[in-house]
Amino acid sequence: MPHALISGASIAGPALAHQLHTLGWRVTVVERAERLRDEGQNVDIRGTGREVVRRMGLEGALLGAGTGELGVRFLDGRGGTVAEFPAGEGDSDGMTAELEILRGELSRILYEATADSTDYRFGEQIADLVDHDDHVTATLASGEEIDADVVVVAEGTRSRTRDLVVPQADLVELGLYIAYLTIPRTADDDRWWRWMHTVGTRGVGLRPDNRGTTRAMLSFLSDVRGVEALDRESQVLLLRRTFADVGWETPRVLAALDDAPMYLDAVAQAKLDRWSSGRRVLLGDAAWSAGPFGTGTSLAFTGSWVLAGELADGTDVPAALRRYEQVMRPFVDRAQDVKPAMLRAMNPRTAAGHALRRGAFKVAAGVMDRFGGLLSRFSPAAAVIDLPTYRGLPAA
Ligand SMILES: Cc1cc2nc3c(=O)[nH]c(=O)nc-3n(C[C@H](O)[C@H](O)[C@H](O)COP(=O)(O)OP(=O)(O)OC[C@H]3O[C@@H](n4cnc5c(N)ncnc54)[C@H](O)[C@@H]3O)c2cc1C
């Protein structure tokens, strides 16, 4: 029975464990965190990613655990509504997707679906890899050695083990910081995603969840690098100073910063020349992070499907890893097509920029109202991948 060692137990790792188990592989997953991570906010599952979860038999469970968000309402600096976009219907439409779920819930469901068939090791990580003709030996941080036919690094955008697959891979920093928090729900919090933008490139969002709390988001553009690496106390100080003069519900979010579970991310893209080396391979954000623009989770599912399908029989692993890259590469290139100018237009610095932005959103909402699905043409790239059919994996 071929054996896969996967590093990272968020979305891509457990999804791949699921597909490989279906194909008869033995799977070990190591996760650096001591337990399954619960942080983060809503992620969308669209297009081909949605088709993958359908074929995995998990669509019903995921829809049942969805956030129930009704859509997104863009607000001006004082909290007045500029435009609103209802949630989409079907696999791909809408800024709020039909299948919108908390990242932690999604990870838990994937973990529970694979826990019996997969050897999960929490609080563990890969320290070194040595190649042999027909396998790789991984030395874990604990000193244990594990032999595997393939080693998959699914450790997210800031993966460290990535260097053991593709040395010195640089990230492209987009200059956008986003802090995701879980805060107490109040009576005014409805089932809409309310998203306010104001001068100085600052944004504040409030989103409903299905856990009796509210998910808050603070974002800003900056040329300063490394905020994500600061300790929590310094991040909180920086967020409080940066958002001190912002109105609407912002004081409430800032007040919650002391205790709220928080995850602060510097948005970056991984643009790598290759994703594999021999029997070592990257998957998910570790390979192709495109930023939190609605594609990461769908591409993680699709990538897990293609990687498992190409590996299916366990023979000639290096060739299978090259085929996986050939299938995924065009779609990843498309998902990564995020222009810095677009980020600046979405997060203006000046009042004049905000007036332009408000005008654009009003026009877009009017078009949506009149022409219905027209805007779905602009839905993210994850929606347009043709999912290959592989022997041993369920067909449509
Ligand atoms: C805590 C967290 C919160 C997130 N919140 C959001 C959000 O609100 N909105 C959004 O759009 N996207 C969010 N994301 C990113 C989103 O999950 C991914 O874009 C997407 O689902 C692809 O997932 P992935 O499994 O490739 O990578 P990730 O989801 O980034 O998961 C990587 C996993 O690898 C683990 N890991 C890292 N280094 C090592 C190591 N050396 N050894 C072993 N394990 C390691 C991490 O702990 C994590 O569990 C979040 C990710 C995380 C980890």
The ligand as an SDF file (V2000), in Angstrom:
LIG
                    3D

 53 58  0  0  0  0  0  0  0  0999 V2000
   -5.6190   29.9620   11.1530 C   0  0  0  0  0  0  0  0  0  0  0  0
   -6.0070   30.2960    9.7290 C   0  0  0  0  0  0  0  0  0  0  0  0
   -7.0320   31.2210    9.4940 C   0  0  0  0  0  0  0  0  0  0  0  0
   -7.4020   31.5350    8.1710 C   0  0  0  0  0  0  0  0  0  0  0  0
   -8.4100   32.4360    7.9750 N   0  0  0  0  0  0  0  0  0  0  0  0
   -8.7990   32.7390    6.7270 C   0  0  0  0  0  0  0  0  0  0  0  0
   -9.8820   33.6560    6.4990 C   0  0  0  0  0  0  0  0  0  0  0  0
  -10.4780   34.1780    7.4140 O   0  0  0  0  0  0  0  0  0  0  0  0
  -10.2370   33.9310    5.2030 N   0  0  0  0  0  0  0  0  0  0  0  0
   -9.5820   33.3470    4.1630 C   0  0  0  0  0  0  0  0  0  0  0  0
   -9.9500   33.6210    3.0130 O   0  0  0  0  0  0  0  0  0  0  0  0
   -8.5730   32.4760    4.3410 N   0  0  0  0  0  0  0  0  0  0  0  0
   -8.1570   32.1670    5.5980 C   0  0  0  0  0  0  0  0  0  0  0  0
   -7.1120   31.2770    5.7970 N   0  0  0  0  0  0  0  0  0  0  0  0
   -6.4460   30.6990    4.6110 C   0  0  0  0  0  0  0  0  0  0  0  0
   -7.2580   29.5630    3.9910 C   0  0  0  0  0  0  0  0  0  0  0  0
   -7.4450   28.5290    4.9250 O   0  0  0  0  0  0  0  0  0  0  0  0
   -6.4890   29.0630    2.7670 C   0  0  0  0  0  0  0  0  0  0  0  0
   -6.3800   30.1320    1.8230 O   0  0  0  0  0  0  0  0  0  0  0  0
   -7.0970   27.9320    1.9800 C   0  0  0  0  0  0  0  0  0  0  0  0
   -8.1340   27.2740    2.6080 O   0  0  0  0  0  0  0  0  0  0  0  0
   -6.0320   26.9060    1.5530 C   0  0  0  0  0  0  0  0  0  0  0  0
   -5.6600   26.1800    2.7030 O   0  0  0  0  0  0  0  0  0  0  0  0
   -4.2880   25.3970    2.9100 P   0  0  0  0  0  0  0  0  0  0  0  0
   -4.6670   24.1510    3.6410 O   0  0  0  0  0  0  0  0  0  0  0  0
   -3.5200   25.3180    1.6560 O   0  0  0  0  0  0  0  0  0  0  0  0
   -3.4240   26.3620    3.8730 O   0  0  0  0  0  0  0  0  0  0  0  0
   -3.7600   26.9640    5.3050 P   0  0  0  0  0  0  0  0  0  0  0  0
   -5.2080   27.0610    5.5370 O   0  0  0  0  0  0  0  0  0  0  0  0
   -2.9440   28.1940    5.4580 O   0  0  0  0  0  0  0  0  0  0  0  0
   -3.2160   25.8350    6.3410 O   0  0  0  0  0  0  0  0  0  0  0  0
   -1.8640   25.4990    6.5360 C   0  0  0  0  0  0  0  0  0  0  0  0
   -1.7480   24.5560    7.7320 C   0  0  0  0  0  0  0  0  0  0  0  0
   -0.3850   24.1250    7.8530 O   0  0  0  0  0  0  0  0  0  0  0  0
    0.0250   24.2480    9.2140 C   0  0  0  0  0  0  0  0  0  0  0  0
    1.4730   24.4580    9.2300 N   0  0  0  0  0  0  0  0  0  0  0  0
    2.1700   25.5910    8.9580 C   0  0  0  0  0  0  0  0  0  0  0  0
    3.4740   25.3590    9.0490 N   0  0  0  0  0  0  0  0  0  0  0  0
    3.6380   24.0510    9.3620 C   0  0  0  0  0  0  0  0  0  0  0  0
    4.7690   23.2210    9.5710 C   0  0  0  0  0  0  0  0  0  0  0  0
    6.0340   23.6870    9.4620 N   0  0  0  0  0  0  0  0  0  0  0  0
    4.5700   21.9110    9.8620 N   0  0  0  0  0  0  0  0  0  0  0  0
    3.2950   21.4130    9.9780 C   0  0  0  0  0  0  0  0  0  0  0  0
    2.1860   22.1690    9.7870 N   0  0  0  0  0  0  0  0  0  0  0  0
    2.3550   23.4700    9.4820 C   0  0  0  0  0  0  0  0  0  0  0  0
   -0.7740   25.4330    9.7250 C   0  0  0  0  0  0  0  0  0  0  0  0
   -0.8600   25.4380   11.1430 O   0  0  0  0  0  0  0  0  0  0  0  0
   -2.1240   25.1930    9.0600 C   0  0  0  0  0  0  0  0  0  0  0  0
   -2.9220   24.3080    9.8090 O   0  0  0  0  0  0  0  0  0  0  0  0
   -6.7190   30.9250    7.0800 C   0  0  0  0  0  0  0  0  0  0  0  0
   -5.6950   29.9960    7.3320 C   0  0  0  0  0  0  0  0  0  0  0  0
   -5.3400   29.6620    8.6390 C   0  0  0  0  0  0  0  0  0  0  0  0
   -4.2260   28.6550    8.9000 C   0  0  0  0  0  0  0  0  0  0  0  0
  1  2  1  0
  2  3  1  0
  2 52  2  0
  3  4  2  0
  4  5  1  0
  4 50  1  0
  5  6  2  0
  6  7  1  0
  6 13  1  0
  7  8  2  0
  7  9  1  0
  9 10  1  0
 10 11  2  0
 10 12  1  0
 12 13  2  0
 13 14  1  0
 14 15  1  0
 14 50  1  0
 15 16  1  0
 16 17  1  0
 16 18  1  0
 18 19  1  0
 18 20  1  0
 20 21  1  0
 20 22  1  0
 22 23  1  0
 23 24  1  0
 24 25  2  0
 24 26  1  0
 24 27  1  0
 27 28  1  0
 28 29  2  0
 28 30  1  0
 28 31  1  0
 31 32  1  0
 32 33  1  0
 33 34  1  0
 33 48  1  0
 34 35  1  0
 35 36  1  0
 35 46  1  0
 36 37  1  0
 36 45  1  0
 37 38  2  0
 38 39  1  0
 39 40  1  0
 39 45  2  0
 40 41  1  0
 40 42  2  0
 42 43  1  0
 43 44  2  0
 44 45  1  0
 46 47  1  0
 46 48  1  0
 48 49  1  0
 50 51  2  0
 51 52  1  0
 52 53  1  0
M  END
$$$$
